[in-house]
Amino acid sequence: MQKKTKRIAATVLCTLLLLAFCSAFLQAYALTNISSTSTGISISGSNGSAVCTITAYPSITKCSIKANLQQYKNGNWVTIATWEKSFNTFYGSLTGTKALTKGYDYRVQAIYTATSATMTETFTAYSGVKRY
């Protein structure tokens, strides 16, 4: 009975140590300049629109968004339109619109960049997929 209790205690301790290590590892690779992003696609009539927003921390001096409207064709995501916008502040949004071809899936790939005095951070995100 005592061996079983020691084994359970050792297992619990190992599990807690593993969880602590994983938490520290994930925090070390968390975004430090970018607070939040939003990446969306909307379709109205025959037009597809990329709608992207970045919010960085106030210490950021510049941020930018590059949005790629992508079409799923022949088993690959192909960029059919690109929009870029830079901001001399810690917040910005971008919208771009393009006529679509019927019968395909579409998504937006957004590349967000935030620059502080000491580093530049880049984050890539994707919208959901919409069929037109």
C-alpha positions as CSV (number, residue, x, y, z in Angstrom):
1,M,0.0,0.0,0.0
2,Q,2.8,2.4,0.9
3,K,4.6,1.7,-2.5
4,K,1.4,2.5,-4.3
5,T,1.1,5.8,-2.5
6,K,4.7,6.7,-3.3
7,R,4.2,5.8,-6.9
8,I,1.1,8.0,-7.2
9,A,2.9,10.9,-5.5
10,A,5.8,10.5,-7.9
11,T,3.5,10.4,-10.9
12,V,1.6,13.6,-9.7
13,L,4.9,15.4,-9.1
14,C,6.3,14.4,-12.5
15,T,3.0,15.6,-14.1
16,L,3.2,18.9,-12.3
17,L,6.8,19.5,-13.3
18,L,6.0,18.6,-16.9
19,L,3.0,21.1,-16.9
20,A,5.2,23.8,-15.4
21,F,7.9,23.2,-18.1
22,C,5.4,23.3,-20.9
23,S,3.8,26.5,-19.6
24,A,7.2,28.2,-19.4
25,F,8.1,27.0,-22.9
26,L,4.8,28.4,-24.4
27,Q,5.2,31.7,-22.6
28,A,8.8,32.1,-24.0
29,Y,7.4,31.8,-27.5
30,A,4.3,34.0,-27.0
31,L,3.9,37.2,-29.0
32,T,5.6,40.1,-27.2
33,N,4.7,43.1,-29.5
34,I,1.3,42.0,-30.9
35,S,-1.7,42.1,-28.6
36,S,-4.3,40.8,-31.0
37,T,-5.2,40.4,-34.6
38,S,-8.4,39.7,-36.6
39,T,-8.4,38.1,-40.1
40,G,-11.6,37.8,-42.0
41,I,-13.1,37.2,-45.4
42,S,-16.5,38.4,-46.6
43,I,-18.2,37.8,-49.9
44,S,-20.8,40.2,-51.3
45,G,-22.2,39.7,-54.7
46,S,-19.3,38.5,-56.8
47,N,-16.7,40.4,-54.7
48,G,-14.5,39.0,-52.0
49,S,-13.1,41.2,-49.3
50,A,-10.2,40.8,-46.9
51,V,-10.8,42.5,-43.5
52,C,-7.7,42.5,-41.2
53,T,-6.9,44.4,-38.0
54,I,-3.8,44.5,-35.8
55,T,-3.6,45.8,-32.2
56,A,-0.1,45.9,-30.7
57,Y,1.1,47.2,-27.4
58,P,1.5,51.0,-26.9
59,S,5.4,50.7,-27.0
60,I,5.1,49.8,-30.7
61,T,6.3,52.6,-33.1
62,K,5.1,51.0,-36.4
63,C,2.9,48.1,-37.5
64,S,1.8,46.8,-40.9
65,I,-0.5,44.3,-42.5
66,K,-0.1,42.4,-45.7
67,A,-3.2,40.5,-46.8
68,N,-3.3,37.9,-49.5
69,L,-6.6,36.8,-50.9
70,Q,-6.2,33.1,-51.8
71,Q,-8.1,30.8,-54.1
72,Y,-8.0,27.0,-53.7
73,K,-7.3,25.7,-57.2
74,N,-5.9,22.3,-58.3
75,G,-5.0,21.3,-54.8
76,N,-3.1,24.5,-53.9
77,W,-3.8,27.9,-52.3
78,V,-3.0,30.5,-54.9
79,T,-2.7,34.2,-54.1
80,I,-4.9,36.2,-56.5
81,A,-4.7,39.6,-54.8
82,T,-2.5,41.3,-52.3
83,W,-2.9,44.5,-50.2
84,E,-0.5,46.1,-47.9
85,K,-0.8,49.0,-45.4
86,S,1.6,50.4,-42.8
87,F,0.8,52.5,-39.7
88,N,3.0,54.8,-37.6
89,T,1.1,53.7,-34.5
90,F,0.2,50.5,-32.6
91,Y,-3.1,49.9,-34.3
92,G,-4.4,49.6,-37.8
93,S,-6.8,47.9,-40.2
94,L,-6.9,47.0,-43.8
95,T,-9.7,46.2,-46.3
96,G,-9.2,45.0,-49.9
97,T,-11.8,43.9,-52.4
98,K,-11.5,41.8,-55.6
99,A,-13.9,40.2,-58.0
100,L,-14.1,36.4,-57.6
101,T,-14.6,33.5,-59.9
102,K,-17.6,31.2,-59.1
103,G,-17.0,27.6,-58.0
104,Y,-13.9,28.0,-55.7
105,D,-13.0,28.2,-52.1
106,Y,-11.4,31.4,-50.8
107,R,-9.5,32.5,-47.7
108,V,-7.3,35.4,-46.5
109,Q,-3.7,35.0,-45.4
110,A,-2.6,37.9,-43.3
111,I,1.0,38.7,-42.3
112,Y,1.1,41.1,-39.3
113,T,4.3,43.0,-38.3
114,A,4.9,45.1,-35.2
115,T,8.1,47.0,-34.7
116,S,9.4,48.4,-31.4
117,A,12.7,50.2,-30.7
118,T,14.4,46.8,-30.0
119,M,12.7,44.2,-32.2
120,T,10.3,43.3,-35.1
121,E,7.7,40.7,-34.6
122,T,5.8,38.9,-37.4
123,F,2.7,36.8,-37.1
124,T,0.8,35.0,-39.9
125,A,-2.9,34.2,-39.6
126,Y,-5.7,32.8,-41.8
127,S,-9.4,33.5,-42.1
128,G,-11.9,30.8,-42.4
129,V,-12.7,29.4,-45.8
130,K,-15.6,30.6,-47.8
131,R,-17.1,29.1,-51.0
132,Y,-18.3,31.2,-53.9
